[in-house]
Amino acid sequence: MIQRKQTLYLLAVAAISITVTLLNLTLYSGKYKMGEENFNYKMGIMKTEFYSDVQSDVKVPPVKNNAMMYFALLSGIVPFVAIFLFKKLEIQIRFAALNFVLIAGFFVYIYITNHQLEKSLVGLSNNHFSWNMSILSFIPIFNWLAIRGIKKDIELLASVDRLR
């Protein structure tokens, strides 16, 4: 089970997804103006936090990103379950394909959330990706490599069956 390359790829997808979610790494950050005060924001997977550079009476509560968190956790749990389906390669490849859908939904939801945040904050400036977004780019790459490895296993088993 662990000696197969696709198992390591699936494990990497699960580890990255779950770690990034639980650490609530910043995906976007920026500055905006509310009244006379300047605020900063950090959009993470679990919540978006707003804070002021100076001591302020204005407190903005953090906004929870539940749907984004669920997409990220599911994109970590599905490949972890797929690891244990090594005897049923057809189901394992379906789980990996399902994970691609979850990953796509996750990235689309990140974009939508940031776009809504940009529209709702007045005086927004200096809005940019965090370097943590580059970590997320490894998730679909490792998932694709896992699918490729599973397909090679299926082809290998088919060729061995032909020889019998």
Contacts in CASP RR format, 6 or more apart in sequence:
PFRMAT RR
TARGET T0000
AUTHOR 0000-0000-0000
METHOD contacts of the structure
MODEL  1
MIQRKQTLYLLAVAAISITVTLLNLTLYSGKYKMGEENFNYKMGIMKTEF
YSDVQSDVKVPPVKNNAMMYFALLSGIVPFVAIFLFKKLEIQIRFAALNF
VLIAGFFVYIYITNHQLEKSLVGLSNNHFSWNMSILSFIPIFNWLAIRGI
KKDIELLASVDRLR
1 7 0 8 1.000
1 83 0 8 1.000
1 84 0 8 1.000
1 86 0 8 1.000
2 8 0 8 1.000
4 86 0 8 1.000
4 149 0 8 1.000
4 153 0 8 1.000
5 145 0 8 1.000
5 149 0 8 1.000
6 145 0 8 1.000
6 146 0 8 1.000
6 147 0 8 1.000
6 148 0 8 1.000
6 149 0 8 1.000
6 150 0 8 1.000
6 153 0 8 1.000
7 83 0 8 1.000
7 86 0 8 1.000
9 142 0 8 1.000
9 143 0 8 1.000
9 145 0 8 1.000
9 146 0 8 1.000
9 149 0 8 1.000
10 79 0 8 1.000
10 80 0 8 1.000
10 82 0 8 1.000
10 83 0 8 1.000
10 96 0 8 1.000
10 142 0 8 1.000
10 143 0 8 1.000
10 146 0 8 1.000
11 79 0 8 1.000
11 80 0 8 1.000
11 83 0 8 1.000
12 138 0 8 1.000
12 142 0 8 1.000
13 75 0 8 1.000
13 76 0 8 1.000
13 79 0 8 1.000
13 99 0 8 1.000
13 139 0 8 1.000
13 142 0 8 1.000
13 143 0 8 1.000
13 146 0 8 1.000
14 76 0 8 1.000
14 77 0 8 1.000
14 79 0 8 1.000
14 80 0 8 1.000
14 83 0 8 1.000
16 135 0 8 1.000
16 136 0 8 1.000
16 138 0 8 1.000
16 139 0 8 1.000
16 142 0 8 1.000
17 72 0 8 1.000
17 73 0 8 1.000
17 75 0 8 1.000
17 76 0 8 1.000
17 79 0 8 1.000
17 139 0 8 1.000
18 72 0 8 1.000
18 73 0 8 1.000
18 76 0 8 1.000
18 77 0 8 1.000
20 45 0 8 1.000
20 72 0 8 1.000
20 132 0 8 1.000
20 135 0 8 1.000
20 136 0 8 1.000
21 45 0 8 1.000
21 46 0 8 1.000
21 69 0 8 1.000
21 72 0 8 1.000
21 73 0 8 1.000
24 44 0 8 1.000
24 45 0 8 1.000
24 46 0 8 1.000
24 47 0 8 1.000
25 44 0 8 1.000
25 45 0 8 1.000
25 130 0 8 1.000
25 132 0 8 1.000
25 135 0 8 1.000
26 42 0 8 1.000
26 43 0 8 1.000
26 44 0 8 1.000
26 130 0 8 1.000
26 132 0 8 1.000
27 43 0 8 1.000
27 44 0 8 1.000
27 45 0 8 1.000
27 110 0 8 1.000
27 114 0 8 1.000
27 129 0 8 1.000
27 130 0 8 1.000
27 132 0 8 1.000
27 133 0 8 1.000
27 136 0 8 1.000
28 42 0 8 1.000
28 43 0 8 1.000
28 44 0 8 1.000
28 114 0 8 1.000
28 117 0 8 1.000
28 127 0 8 1.000
28 128 0 8 1.000
28 129 0 8 1.000
28 130 0 8 1.000
29 40 0 8 1.000
29 41 0 8 1.000
29 42 0 8 1.000
29 43 0 8 1.000
29 127 0 8 1.000
29 128 0 8 1.000
29 130 0 8 1.000
30 40 0 8 1.000
30 41 0 8 1.000
30 42 0 8 1.000
30 124 0 8 1.000
30 125 0 8 1.000
30 126 0 8 1.000
30 127 0 8 1.000
30 128 0 8 1.000
31 38 0 8 1.000
31 39 0 8 1.000
31 40 0 8 1.000
31 41 0 8 1.000
31 124 0 8 1.000
31 125 0 8 1.000
31 126 0 8 1.000
31 127 0 8 1.000
32 38 0 8 1.000
32 39 0 8 1.000
32 40 0 8 1.000
32 41 0 8 1.000
32 121 0 8 1.000
32 122 0 8 1.000
32 123 0 8 1.000
32 124 0 8 1.000
32 125 0 8 1.000
33 39 0 8 1.000
33 122 0 8 1.000
33 123 0 8 1.000
33 125 0 8 1.000
34 58 0 8 1.000
34 60 0 8 1.000
34 122 0 8 1.000
37 52 0 8 1.000
37 54 0 8 1.000
37 56 0 8 1.000
37 58 0 8 1.000
38 52 0 8 1.000
38 53 0 8 1.000
39 50 0 8 1.000
39 51 0 8 1.000
39 52 0 8 1.000
39 53 0 8 1.000
39 60 0 8 1.000
40 50 0 8 1.000
40 51 0 8 1.000
40 52 0 8 1.000
40 53 0 8 1.000
41 48 0 8 1.000
41 49 0 8 1.000
41 50 0 8 1.000
41 51 0 8 1.000
41 117 0 8 1.000
41 121 0 8 1.000
42 48 0 8 1.000
42 49 0 8 1.000
42 51 0 8 1.000
42 130 0 8 1.000
43 65 0 8 1.000
43 113 0 8 1.000
43 114 0 8 1.000
43 117 0 8 1.000
44 65 0 8 1.000
44 68 0 8 1.000
45 65 0 8 1.000
45 68 0 8 1.000
45 69 0 8 1.000
45 72 0 8 1.000
46 64 0 8 1.000
46 65 0 8 1.000
46 68 0 8 1.000
46 69 0 8 1.000
47 62 0 8 1.000
47 63 0 8 1.000
47 64 0 8 1.000
47 65 0 8 1.000
48 62 0 8 1.000
48 63 0 8 1.000
48 65 0 8 1.000
48 113 0 8 1.000
48 117 0 8 1.000
49 62 0 8 1.000
50 60 0 8 1.000
50 61 0 8 1.000
50 62 0 8 1.000
51 60 0 8 1.000
52 58 0 8 1.000
65 113 0 8 1.000
67 109 0 8 1.000
68 106 0 8 1.000
68 109 0 8 1.000
68 110 0 8 1.000
68 113 0 8 1.000
71 102 0 8 1.000
71 105 0 8 1.000
71 106 0 8 1.000
71 109 0 8 1.000
72 106 0 8 1.000
74 102 0 8 1.000
75 99 0 8 1.000
75 102 0 8 1.000
75 103 0 8 1.000
75 106 0 8 1.000
75 139 0 8 1.000
76 99 0 8 1.000
78 95 0 8 1.000
78 98 0 8 1.000
78 99 0 8 1.000
78 102 0 8 1.000
79 95 0 8 1.000
79 96 0 8 1.000
79 99 0 8 1.000
79 143 0 8 1.000
79 146 0 8 1.000
81 95 0 8 1.000
82 92 0 8 1.000
82 95 0 8 1.000
82 96 0 8 1.000
82 99 0 8 1.000
82 146 0 8 1.000
85 91 0 8 1.000
85 92 0 8 1.000
85 95 0 8 1.000
86 92 0 8 1.000
89 150 0 8 1.000
89 153 0 8 1.000
89 154 0 8 1.000
89 157 0 8 1.000
90 154 0 8 1.000
92 150 0 8 1.000
93 147 0 8 1.000
93 150 0 8 1.000
93 151 0 8 1.000
93 154 0 8 1.000
96 143 0 8 1.000
96 146 0 8 1.000
96 147 0 8 1.000
96 150 0 8 1.000
97 147 0 8 1.000
99 143 0 8 1.000
100 140 0 8 1.000
100 143 0 8 1.000
100 144 0 8 1.000
100 147 0 8 1.000
103 139 0 8 1.000
103 140 0 8 1.000
103 143 0 8 1.000
107 136 0 8 1.000
114 127 0 8 1.000
118 124 0 8 1.000
118 127 0 8 1.000
END
